[in-house]
Amino acid sequence: MGLLPVVGLLAVLGHFSFRRIKQPKKTETTETLTRAPEPDGALPLIGHLHLLGGEAPVARILGAMVDKHGPIFSLRLGSHQALVVSSWEFVKECFTTNDTIFASRPSMAVSKYFYDHAVFALAPYGPYWRDVRKIVTLELLTNSRLEKLSHVRESEVDSSIRDLHLLCMKNVDNPTKVVMNKWFEHLTFNIILRMLAGKRFSGSSESGPNNPEENEIKEAIKKGLYLSGIFVVSDAIPWLEWVDIGGYVKAMKKTAKEIDVVLGNWLQEHIDKRKLLAEEGESCDRGRWWW
């Protein structure tokens, strides 16, 4: 027998032994608690993960489970327990009455390799997350801040519509095909970048950025967003982190470095601008330059 099967067998046995040792003993209090129903068909190690595969969208699979098990039930996703809620009454209980309990996020590969759990949307609940949320809600997403930056949204929409008009005028005699997802992508990118960093991509949704460097930046950000929604084996079974099926972990590490270079350059530009404004005795727009 080769070394790899032996190591794998020992890892599996060790996993079950550890779970059995760590499993808390039942008490009178825990026995009286009502547990959410759990669908049948869970397998060792992976739990219900195999039920979420196939050609059908996950939303439809979960919808079928809701019809069978009710508006609230639990799923075992590897070593994690997930609660599925589809009723507004239960959602209110989770996100208002018990919001602190549900405020945290699980540790995933993308949160680890993209700034080591420092990204606000991926950070676990704690002092850091509360501080960043305070900055976001008081500086970036206040009504006055959004109103002050409304001209950014308006100008970008006008610019994008102007690009569509010019495209149609160039092909007056022939129908013009416009890929709307690219159009909305280009529009959204520019609105977000201008509001956060005072930058925008040149070119149009059809031609793409005129500057090759801009295209690299845009592709790096798109890859980062794509990888943030990718399922990695270690997300469900942490001790299988060394198994990089599909090469997604490698791609995350590479993309994180590419994005870090971009953000590092923007941050340095921001620092240089603040120094220049300080020397000239002017103040910097604080809300515009929060990172």
Residue pairs with C-beta under 8 A, 6 or more apart in sequence:
11 239
12 45
15 45
15 239
16 44
24 30
35 74
36 72
36 73
36 74
36 83
37 69
37 70
37 72
37 73
37 74
38 73
38 74
38 75
38 76
39 48
39 51
39 65
39 68
39 69
39 73
39 75
41 48
41 50
41 51
42 48
42 76
43 50
45 78
45 237
46 78
46 236
46 237
47 75
47 76
47 77
47 78
47 236
48 75
48 76
48 77
49 77
49 78
49 236
51 61
52 58
52 61
54 61
62 84
62 86
63 86
65 73
65 84
66 73
66 84
66 86
71 85
71 86
71 87
71 89
71 90
72 83
72 84
72 85
72 86
72 87
72 90
73 83
73 84
74 81
74 82
74 83
74 84
75 81
75 82
75 84
76 82
77 236
78 235
78 236
78 237
79 236
79 237
79 238
80 106
80 236
83 94
85 91
85 94
94 101
94 102
95 102
100 125
103 125
103 129
104 124
104 125
104 126
105 111
105 122
105 123
105 124
105 125
106 235
107 117
107 124
107 238
108 122
108 232
108 235
109 232
109 234
109 235
109 241
109 248
109 249
109 252
110 122
110 227
110 228
110 230
110 232
110 252
111 117
111 119
111 122
111 123
113 249
113 252
113 253
113 256
114 122
114 224
114 228
114 252
114 256
114 259
115 256
115 260
117 123
117 124
118 128
120 129
120 132
120 133
120 136
122 228
123 129
123 132
135 290
139 145
139 286
139 287
139 290
140 196
140 287
140 290
145 287
148 287
149 195
149 288
152 191
152 194
152 195
153 191
156 187
156 190
156 191
156 194
156 200
157 187
159 190
160 183
160 186
160 187
160 204
160 205
163 204
163 205
163 206
164 178
164 183
167 176
167 178
167 204
167 206
168 176
170 176
178 205
178 206
179 205
179 206
182 205
182 206
183 205
185 205
186 201
186 204
186 205
187 205
189 201
189 218
189 221
190 200
190 201
193 199
193 200
193 201
194 200
195 288
196 288
196 290
196 291
197 266
197 270
197 289
198 288
198 289
199 266
201 209
201 214
201 218
202 209
202 210
202 211
202 214
203 209
203 210
203 214
208 215
209 215
209 218
216 258
217 262
220 255
220 258
220 259
220 262
221 259
221 262
223 251
223 255
223 258
224 255
224 256
224 259
227 248
227 251
227 252
227 255
230 246
230 248
232 244
232 248
232 249
233 240
233 241
233 243
233 244
233 245
234 240
234 241
234 243
234 249
241 249
244 250
263 291
267 291
270 289
270 291
273 284
273 289
274 284
274 289
277 283
277 284
